[in-house]
């Protein structure tokens, strides 16, 4: 059965371009379009879409405010379609499940890539679970348990659909770096170029960690976080001076660059049991084989459970491959990781 999609955008030309482009996929049916959030509300009630695509900058009400109001009353998966801006992360925080950047140029190649990315996002979103945030049950930071973590050299995190918010929620649960010096953290999140840098900068401002987009040769320092660039793979390597990062261009692995598997396999090879691996929400199976390899080498591996995942894909496959030491909800994951680290 085709995925029913509602397109919300104030540009009639862009609405038509999206409808024509995604409508060519046999698994997708564009059931309606809307020029603003108020029209979209009426169309949602009339057509009951499976997925909504939504611009951010719109008349009468912004896409962010629209998502904030929509999700608690009508929890339908929303994909934000936006120009390059860190506002997409505000939309994700409001309840959107994914974002796709508008083509920066009008060339046929850029438009074709945009449509391909949007089709993939729609198919992932159609399987997503939309969570209405419960403000009364916020995850709490774990109590400080040690001055320094000595038995582990790294925390390796992989995520995809819904991952930007999941990563943020997890990092908020970990103790302040001024009190407990955690190992370095390397993150591979499936994300477009430029947005990866914005994501790193956002985490740097909103968490207690020092966060940067990874560059080739970075030395992995305790209490620091390195986010894979949106178009490059990252591997963790060891030298006499300690851990460092290899950041390089390469072919897509499991359909992705950066690939979680590329990072996880490198960690398994050089760190053995001195690492905690974490696999979070995401469509597909990237990272599943890598985290299973980590566990075989003695690593502690933690997977997000189905209840709290936006898309229970990557963690599910990892669990089925016997790659997970502990599966748990996102709300207690920080506490679980700290129990292992101490």
N, C-alpha and C positions, 0 to 999 in steps of 0.2 A: 504494500500500500504506500502511495507516494506521501512524502513529508509536506504538510500544508504550511506555506510560508506567507507571512504578512510583511510587506516592505514599507518602512516608514522613513521618508526623506522629503525635505521641502523642495527639492529640485525635481521637476517633472521629467527632465531629460535623464537625470541619474536614476530615478525610479524605473523608467522604461528600460534603461541600459541594464540594470540589475535584473529586472524581470525577464528580459529577453535572454540574458546570459545564463542565469541559473535555471531558467525554464527549459533549457535544452537538455538538462540532465533528466533521464527518465524517472529517477527516484524523487524528484522535487516537483511540486505543484504550487505555483504562485496563485493564491486564492484571492488576494486583494492587495491594494496599495493605499497609503495614506500620506497626506502632505504635512500633518502636524500631529502631536500627541492626542489632541481632543478627537480628531477624526479617527486616529488609531484605536482609541478606546472603544468607539462605536463599532469599528470593524472587528475588533477582538470578540466582542460580545456576539456579533452577528455570525462570524465565520469560524470561531474556535480554532485558531491556528496552532500548529505544533511548535513553530519557531517564529520569532519576530526579529527582523533586522531593523536597526534603529540608528539614525544619525545622532550626533551630539548637539551640534549647533542648529537649532530649529526655532521657528517663530512660536510665540505664545508660551512655550515651555521647553526648557532644554531637555536633551535626551537623558541626562543624569537624573533630573528631577522626575521625569517620566518613569524611569526604571524604579526609583525610590517609591513612587506612589503605586506603581503597577504590581510589583512582586508580592507585597503582603496580601493583596486582594485577589490577584490572578497570577499564580506562580508559573508563568510560561517562560521557557528559555529565551533569553534575549541576547542577540549578537550585536555588539556596537560596531558600526561601520563609520570610521572617522579619519580625518586627516591626521598627520603625525602630531600628537600632543599627549602630554602626560594626563590629560583629562580622562583618557580611556581607563586609567587605574581608579579614578573616582567612580566611573561607571561600573567597574568590576566590584568595587567596594559596595556599591548600591545594590548589586544583585545580578548584574549581567554575567553570563557564563563564559563569554569569549569575545574577542575583538579582532577585526580585520581592518588594515589600513587602506584607505582609498588610494588609487593609483596616483602617483605624483606627476606623471606625464600622461599625455593622451595617446601615446603610441599604441598600436594594436597589441604589441607584446605585453606592455604593462597592464592593459585592460584585461587581456586574456589570463595573465597570472592572477590578477585580482579576482576574477570570476572563479578560477580554479581554487584559490584559497577560501573564498566564500562558500563554495559548494562543500568543501571538506569541513569547514566550520559548522555549516548547517547540519550535515550528517552527524557530526559529533554532538552538537547541541540537542538534536532530536533524541539522543539517548541520555541526556543530562538530567540530574535531579536538582531541582531548584530549591535551595534552602532558605527559609525565612529566618533571619537572624533573631535569636532570642537574647535580648540585652540583659536579662536577669541571670543568664548562665554563661558569663564571659570566662574564657580560659584565664587562669591565673598563673603568674610567674611561679616557677618552682623555687622553693627555699634554697638559699645558698648552702652548699654542702661541703665545699672544699675551696681552698685558695687557688689550687691549680690542678688540672686534670693531667695525670702523668702517664696513664696506661693507654691513652689513645692519641693518635696524631692527626686525625681528620674526621669531620662529619661530611659525608657526601650525599647530596640531595638531588633527586630527579623528579620532574613534574611536567604536566602538559595542561590540558583543558581544565580550567579552574585553579591552576597552580599558583598564579600570582597572589591571590588572596590566601590560599592555603599556606604558602611559604611565609607570608607576613604574619598570619595567625600563629604559626609554629614558632617563629623567631620571638614573638612577643612573650611566649611562655618561658623562654630561657632566661637565666639570671643575668643581672647587670654585669658587664665586663669589668667594671671597677671593683667588683667583689670576687668574682670567680672567673678565672681565665680559661675559657673553653678552647679546644683545638680550633684550628682554622676550618672554615666551611667553604666547600665548593658547590655551586648550584648550577644545574643545567635545567633550564625552563624553556620549553618550546615557545619561541617568541620571535617576532620579526626584528631585523636589524633596526638600529636607532632606538626602538622601544626597550631593548635590553639595557642600554645605557640609562635611559630614563627610569627603568625599574630599579636598577642598582642605586641611582641617586635618590630615589624615593625611599628605599629601604635604609639608606645611610641616614636620611633625615628623620625617619619615623621609628627606628629601632636603636638599641644601645650599642650596635655593632658598627665597625668601620667597614663600609661596603663599597666595592668598586667593580666596574666591568673588567673582566679578566683580560690581560694582555700577555703575549708570549714572553716567557722568562720570569713571570711574577714569582717571587718567593712566597710560599704559603706561611703566613704568620699567625700565631695564636690570636684568637679573638677577632680575626678579620674574615670577611666574606668576599668571595670572588664569584661573579655571575658570568656565565658563558655568553660571549657575543652572539647576537641573533643570526649570524651567518657563518660561524666558525665552530669547529670541534674543539673540545678541551680534554687534555689528558693530564693526569697527575703523575709526576716523575720524582724519583729520589736520587739525590747526589750526596757527596760527602758533606755538603753544607746543609742538607735538609731537603724538604719537599719544594718543588717548583712546578710551574704549569707550562705545558706545551699547548699553544693556541695556534690553530692552523686551518686553512681552507681545505675542503675535501668534499667528496661526493656524499650525498645524503645516505644515511644508514637508517634502516627501518622507516624511510620516508622523511627523515629529519636531519637537519644540520642547524644547530648542534644536536647531537644524539646523546641521550642518557647512557645508552649501552657503551658507547665509546669511552665515556668518562668512568663508568663503573668497572669495565674490564681493566682499565689502566690501574685503578685503585686496587682491584683484586690482585693484580700482578705485583705491585710494589709495596703494599701495606699489610697484606695478610690479615691478622686478627687485631690490628691496631687502628681499626676504623669502625665507625657506625654508618651504615648505609640507610637511607630513607627514600622510599618511593611513594609519591603522593598521587592524587587524582590525575587522570589523564586517559584519553582515548588511545586504543591500540595496545601495543606490547613493548614499546621501546623501554629499555631498562630492565626488563624482566630477566633476560638471560644474564645480563651483567650482574645484577644483584644476587642471582643464584650462584654465580661464580664467586662472588665475594663471600657468601655464606659458606661455600665449600672450603674456602681458605681460612675460615675461622672468624670472619667478621660478624658483628652484631648487625642484624638487618630488621628494619621496622617498616611496616606497610600500613597505609591508611585503609580503614575499613569501608565497606560498601555504604553504610548508613551516612557517613559524613563526606563521601566523595561526590563531586559534581558528576564525574564519569568514572565508574568503577571498571576501568579497563586495564591500565598498566599494573596497578596493585593486585588485581585479580589474577592476571597471568603469572605474575611473580609468585603469588601464593600457591597457585596450581603447580608451579615448577619446584615447589619446596624451597623457595628462595627467601622466605620470611621467618625470622626468629619470633617476632611478635607482631600481630595485627591489632590495631587499636583505633579508636576514634581520634579525630584531629584535636578535640578539646583536651585530651589527656596526653597527647603525644610528647609534649615537652617534658612532662613529668616522667614518662616511661624512658625517654632518652637519658635524662639525668640519673635515673636509677642505674642504668647500665654504665654510664660514665664514671660514677663514683665507686 
